[in-house]
Amino acid sequence: MQGAPVSAPVWSFVVAAALLLVAAVALALLPETAARRPGALRSLRPEVRVPRAARGVFPMVCLVVAATYVLGGFTQALAPSLAAFVLGRDDLFSGALAVAVYHLAGPVAGLAPPGCPLYVR
């Protein structure tokens, strides 16, 4: 059984680059259909601010988000090998299941009804 030729990835990038070049030329040559209005560029300037009511809890929320991100990284990096060691199995399913449990905890917790004792308002 023969695999794909070595030049197949090169050709896929050449085709993608050619399509992008055609799109760029079309974008440069086609006329604009919307009328320009003053102040459009000013409206694109980002405005980053924290509402006054949320300023007290904002630093704590930033720490929680960072901790959750780090925990996710640890889970994805270490859970498969830990699951294989604890369960004594060498298959990929155990590791995938350990990572999936972490990722499914959020959506499942989102289904908690407002009357649940652990519901956070």
Sequence and secondary structure as in RCSB ss.txt:
>XXXX:A:sequence
MQGAPVSAPVWSFVVAAALLLVAAVALALLPETAARRPGALRSLRPEVRVPRAARGVFPMVCLVVAATYVLGGFT
QALAPSLAAFVLGRDDLFSGALAVAVYHLAGPVAGLAPPGCPLYVR
>XXXX:A:secstr
     TTHHHHHHHHHHHHHHHHHHHHHHS   S   TTHHHHTS      GGGTTTHHHHHHHHHHHHHHHHHH
HHHHHHHHHHHHT  SHHHHHHHHHHHHHHHHHHHT  TTSTT   
